[in-house]
Amino acid sequence: MDSMMIIMILLAIQTILLFITVGILFKTIDKLKKNDKEQK
């Protein structure tokens, strides 16, 4: 029972970190696109 709880917590942490990294990636991509438009 305890091992299952630990696995569930680890999975939750992994998914949260994944969402955070994806959000940062999209923000940086948007910034890069804006910079490209300004440069051209």
C-alpha positions as a Python dict, from the first residue, in 0.01 Angstrom:
ca = {
    (1, 'M'): (0, 0, 0),
    (2, 'D'): (278, 245, 93),
    (3, 'S'): (477, 166, -223),
    (4, 'M'): (167, 237, -437),
    (5, 'M'): (123, 576, -267),
    (6, 'I'): (490, 663, -332),
    (7, 'I'): (454, 565, -701),
    (8, 'M'): (136, 778, -735),
    (9, 'I'): (309, 1079, -572),
    (10, 'L'): (612, 1041, -802),
    (11, 'L'): (386, 1022, -1109),
    (12, 'A'): (198, 1334, -997),
    (13, 'I'): (527, 1524, -948),
    (14, 'Q'): (650, 1410, -1292),
    (15, 'T'): (330, 1527, -1466),
    (16, 'I'): (341, 1864, -1287),
    (17, 'L'): (706, 1915, -1389),
    (18, 'L'): (616, 1814, -1747),
    (19, 'F'): (335, 2074, -1762),
    (20, 'I'): (571, 2344, -1623),
    (21, 'T'): (844, 2264, -1878),
    (22, 'V'): (590, 2258, -2165),
    (23, 'G'): (451, 2596, -2053),
    (24, 'I'): (803, 2748, -2041),
    (25, 'L'): (878, 2602, -2387),
    (26, 'F'): (563, 2757, -2539),
    (27, 'K'): (644, 3096, -2378),
    (28, 'T'): (1000, 3092, -2517),
    (29, 'I'): (873, 2985, -2864),
    (30, 'D'): (623, 3276, -2862),
    (31, 'K'): (904, 3518, -2767),
    (32, 'L'): (1127, 3383, -3046),
    (33, 'K'): (844, 3418, -3302),
    (34, 'K'): (782, 3779, -3192),
    (35, 'N'): (1156, 3858, -3218),
    (36, 'D'): (1171, 3705, -3569),
    (37, 'K'): (877, 3922, -3685),
    (38, 'E'): (1041, 4238, -3542),
    (39, 'Q'): (1379, 4160, -3701),
    (40, 'K'): (1223, 4103, -4047),
}
